[in-house]
């Protein structure tokens, strides 16, 4: 009976290892596509040179968002986890982009504006909490002599 259980564990571990490798390959592919799109957007920004400042800001913020996505993907490949702080930074950038490209606030209802303000507040609060938690964690590691950069 113990042998059969060991065989199942071996199969399960092998399957999980292969799925992890497959997932890493997919993430690397997504990171490659993301960086290719960033290069394309930068070339398009410099070659076509949009006339309005809003279009330029929109493109720059979009490039920053895609670079942040690339950073999340590379972080996952390296460490097999993603920091909540980075995810919140990406959300804040996306909200900033939405605010920048929304030109006519008079057409938005007060509920939408209140919702956007609440979302920005919550994301900021999460970001601050995450930064403090990370700082406390780093202090603990420094105190124990385990901190590495």
C-alpha positions in Angstrom: 0.0 0.0 0.0 2.9 2.4 0.8 4.4 1.7 -2.6 1.3 2.7 -4.5 1.0 6.0 -2.5 4.7 6.7 -3.3 4.0 6.1 -7.0 1.0 8.5 -6.9 3.2 11.1 -5.2 5.8 10.7 -7.9 3.3 11.1 -10.7 1.7 14.1 -9.0 5.0 15.8 -8.4 6.1 15.1 -12.0 2.8 16.5 -13.4 3.1 19.6 -11.2 6.7 20.1 -12.3 5.7 19.8 -16.0 2.7 22.2 -15.5 5.0 24.7 -13.8 7.5 24.6 -16.7 4.6 24.9 -19.2 3.3 27.9 -17.2 6.7 29.5 -17.2 6.9 29.1 -21.0 3.5 30.8 -21.4 4.5 33.6 -19.1 7.8 34.1 -21.0 5.9 34.2 -24.3 3.5 36.8 -22.9 6.5 38.8 -21.6 8.1 38.7 -25.1 4.8 39.8 -26.8 4.4 42.6 -24.2 8.0 43.9 -24.8 7.5 43.7 -28.6 4.3 45.7 -28.3 6.1 48.3 -26.2 8.8 48.7 -28.8 6.1 49.0 -31.5 4.2 51.7 -29.5 7.5 53.6 -28.9 8.3 53.5 -32.6 4.8 54.6 -33.5 5.0 57.4 -31.0 8.2 58.8 -32.4 7.4 58.2 -36.1 3.8 59.3 -36.3 4.2 62.1 -33.7 0.6 62.7 -32.6 -0.5 66.3 -32.8 -2.3 66.6 -29.5 -0.7 66.5 -26.0 -3.5 64.2 -24.8 -2.6 61.6 -27.4 1.1 61.8 -26.4 0.2 61.5 -22.7 -2.1 58.6 -23.5 0.7 56.7 -25.4 3.3 57.4 -22.7 1.1 56.2 -19.8 0.1 53.1 -21.9 3.8 52.3 -22.5 4.4 52.6 -18.8 1.5 50.3 -18.0 2.8 47.7 -20.4 6.3 48.0 -18.9 4.8 47.4 -15.5 3.0 44.3 -16.9 6.4 43.1 -18.3 7.9 43.6 -14.8 5.2 41.6 -13.2 5.7 38.8 -15.7 9.5 38.7 -15.2 9.0 38.8 -11.5 6.8 35.8 -11.7 9.3 33.9 -13.8 12.1 34.7 -11.4 10.4 34.3 -8.1 7.1 32.4 -8.9 5.1 35.0 -7.1 3.9 38.5 -7.7 4.0 41.3 -5.2 0.7 42.9 -4.3 2.5 46.3 -4.3 3.3 45.9 -8.0 -0.3 44.9 -8.8 -1.6 48.0 -7.0 0.9 50.2 -8.9 -0.4 48.8 -12.1 -4.0 49.5 -11.0 -3.1 53.1 -10.1 -1.4 53.6 -13.4 -4.5 52.3 -15.2 -6.7 54.6 -13.3 -4.4 57.6 -14.1 -4.6 56.6 -17.7 -8.4 56.6 -17.5 -8.5 59.9 -15.8 -6.1 61.5 -18.4 -8.0 60.3 -21.4 -11.5 61.2 -20.0 -11.7 64.7 -21.2 -15.3 65.6 -20.5 -16.0 65.1 -16.8 -19.4 66.9 -17.2 -20.8 63.9 -19.0 -19.9 61.6 -16.1 -22.4 61.2 -13.4 -21.5 62.0 -9.8 -21.7 58.3 -9.0 -19.0 57.5 -11.5 -16.7 60.3 -10.2 -17.3 59.2 -6.6 -16.6 55.6 -7.6 -13.3 56.6 -9.3 -12.3 58.7 -6.2 -13.1 55.8 -3.9 -11.1 53.3 -6.1 -8.1 55.6 -6.1 -8.3 56.1 -2.4 -8.5 52.3 -1.7 -5.6 51.6 -4.1 -3.5 54.3 -2.4 -4.3 52.9 1.0 -3.4 49.3 -0.1 -0.2 50.6 -1.6 0.8 52.4 1.6 -0.1 49.4 3.7 1.9 47.1 1.4 4.9 49.4 1.5 4.8 49.5 5.3 4.5 45.8 5.5 7.4 45.3 3.1 9.5 47.8 5.1 8.7 45.9 8.3 9.6 42.6 6.6 12.9 44.1 5.4 13.7 45.4 8.9 13.1 41.9 10.3 15.5 40.5 7.7 18.1 43.1 8.4 17.7 42.5 12.1 18.3 38.7 11.6 21.1 39.3 9.1 19.2 37.7 6.3 18.6 40.8 4.1 19.9 40.6 0.6 19.5 43.0 -2.3 
